[in-house]
């Protein structure tokens, strides 16, 4: 129920009147009625004046005279000001409406500019997004040493693809492939081996090395390899002073590109691997990977890094570091291929059966897929398929492939 006191009572109090108004501001009901009648009369006369635009000056003069007689000029002036203001506002609103309509038409006709499209394309070698010019460069293969005297190597972390296998005496060696990266220091570079040449040919890649085994040098000639032998191109290689020979031969990829241009090796034609977007497992089932190559100094392990969806590589029980960056090597994809090998006729050098097929363990996204590798000829690309024989899509980034003699050399744990 409403209060017994009116909500207007406060305006009658002496405190309110003393603060906000004088007594003269308040009128009696009778006075209010007279004022209302006067206002009505003024409204009527204003209405008459507005209906006779051709006699404005006469009507306004009569109105002013009448207002003076009734002593309410001040009130009339206020009303006239209001009328004039409303007229101006109406004219302004009408004009503004026209402007707004014009603006709307103009806006409707304006074409929204298209967003600039990226000119990047997937790298033929790594699947990473690169400038198209990189795909026009040749893939460059470099034979990199892995003896204890060669560590840490330079440029391995920048390679797009790395093949790893034993050379002799239980010592492994690397074939590093470059196209969309160009490290200024790559090495130390050592001698050629036939199976590395076969993998290199799958990428139609010029092959940088320092000499080679007798079999390898014969194969380079017979297989028409794009040869970048340091023996005959010494100016395109350099020796560092902080290591002793033969562990001190290095080069830069840009320097080898110059040599390739001179020799006419200006591009590489090969089958790129099928790629996919990263898809990390919510619960990885292959966090730690172990490859047993020969001995504790050359055995390899990887630890999955979910933050980068890559694999931190350890060798000989310690992180494997790229000397160029001082960063641990961390490929996006790790593959173990089971490849039978034996000794060559000299009973010293190893030979791997690179032509054929075998089991492949593909580690990516924190998991493992057991499929197959296959290579139909020296010049054919090595391919990876799943259990149904379909191409096995790989994440974009560095891929590291290790050749192992049997499946017992591979282990992994969740």
DAQUICOR-V265482 format. One record per backbone hydrogen bond with DSSP energy under -0.5 kcal/mol. CO is the residue of the C=O (numbers start at 0). NH is the residue of the N-H. If there is no record, write none. Layout:
# DAQUICOR-V265482
CO_NH + CO_NH
This chain:
# DAQUICOR-V265482
5_8 + 7_10 + 8_11 + 8_12 + 9_12 + 12_16 + 13_17 + 14_18 + 15_19 + 15_20 + 16_20 + 21_24 + 22_25 + 27_31 + 28_32 + 29_33 + 30_34 + 31_35 + 32_36 + 33_37 + 34_38 + 35_39 + 36_40 + 37_41 + 38_42 + 39_43 + 40_44 + 41_45 + 42_46 + 43_47 + 44_48 + 45_49 + 46_50 + 47_51 + 48_51 + 51_54 + 52_55 + 54_58 + 55_59 + 56_60 + 57_61 + 58_62 + 59_63 + 60_64 + 61_65 + 62_66 + 63_67 + 64_68 + 65_69 + 66_71 + 67_70 + 71_75 + 72_76 + 73_77 + 74_78 + 75_79 + 76_80 + 77_81 + 78_82 + 79_83 + 80_84 + 81_85 + 82_86 + 83_87 + 84_88 + 85_89 + 86_90 + 87_91 + 88_92 + 89_93 + 90_94 + 91_95 + 92_96 + 93_97 + 94_98 + 95_99 + 96_100 + 97_101 + 98_102 + 99_103 + 100_104 + 101_105 + 102_106 + 103_107 + 104_108 + 105_109 + 106_109 + 118_131 + 120_129 + 122_126 + 125_396 + 127_122 + 129_120 + 130_133 + 130_134 + 131_134 + 131_135 + 132_135 + 133_136 + 138_140 + 138_205 + 139_177 + 140_207 + 141_143 + 141_175 + 142_189 + 143_173 + 146_149 + 147_150 + 152_322 + 153_186 + 154_157 + 154_158 + 155_158 + 159_398 + 160_176 + 161_400 + 162_174 + 163_402 + 164_172 + 166_349 + 167_170 + 170_166 + 170_167 + 171_145 + 172_164 + 173_143 + 173_175 + 174_162 + 175_141 + 176_159 + 176_160 + 177_139 + 182_252 + 185_250 + 186_153 + 187_144 + 189_209 + 191_212 + 192_196 + 193_197 + 194_198 + 195_199 + 196_200 + 197_201 + 199_202 + 199_204 + 200_203 + 205_140 + 205_207 + 206_227 + 207_142 + 208_210 + 208_229 + 210_191 + 212_216 + 213_217 + 214_218 + 215_219 + 216_220 + 217_221 + 218_222 + 219_224 + 220_223 + 224_226 + 225_206 + 227_208 + 228_231 + 228_232 + 232_235 + 233_236 + 237_249 + 243_246 + 247_239 + 247_249 + 248_187 + 248_188 + 249_237 + 250_185 + 251_255 + 252_256 + 253_257 + 254_258 + 255_259 + 256_260 + 257_261 + 258_262 + 259_263 + 259_264 + 260_263 + 263_265 + 267_269 + 269_271 + 273_393 + 275_395 + 286_303 + 287_412 + 288_301 + 289_410 + 290_292 + 290_299 + 294_297 + 294_298 + 298_315 + 299_290 + 300_313 + 301_288 + 302_311 + 303_305 + 304_307 + 304_308 + 304_309 + 309_304 + 310_330 + 311_302 + 312_319 + 313_300 + 314_317 + 317_314 + 318_320 + 319_328 + 320_322 + 321_324 + 321_325 + 321_326 + 326_321 + 328_312 + 330_310 + 332_399 + 333_362 + 334_336 + 334_401 + 335_360 + 336_338 + 336_403 + 339_352 + 341_350 + 343_346 + 348_343 + 350_341 + 351_353 + 353_355 + 355_374 + 357_372 + 358_337 + 359_361 + 359_370 + 360_335 + 360_362 + 361_363 + 361_368 + 362_333 + 363_366 + 364_280 + 365_284 + 365_285 + 366_363 + 368_361 + 368_370 + 370_359 + 371_384 + 372_357 + 373_382 + 374_355 + 376_379 + 382_373 + 383_391 + 384_371 + 385_388 + 389_385 + 390_392 + 393_275 + 397_331 + 397_332 + 398_161 + 398_400 + 399_334 + 400_163 + 401_336 + 401_403 + 403_338 + 405_408 + 406_409 + 408_291 + 410_289 + 412_286 + 412_287
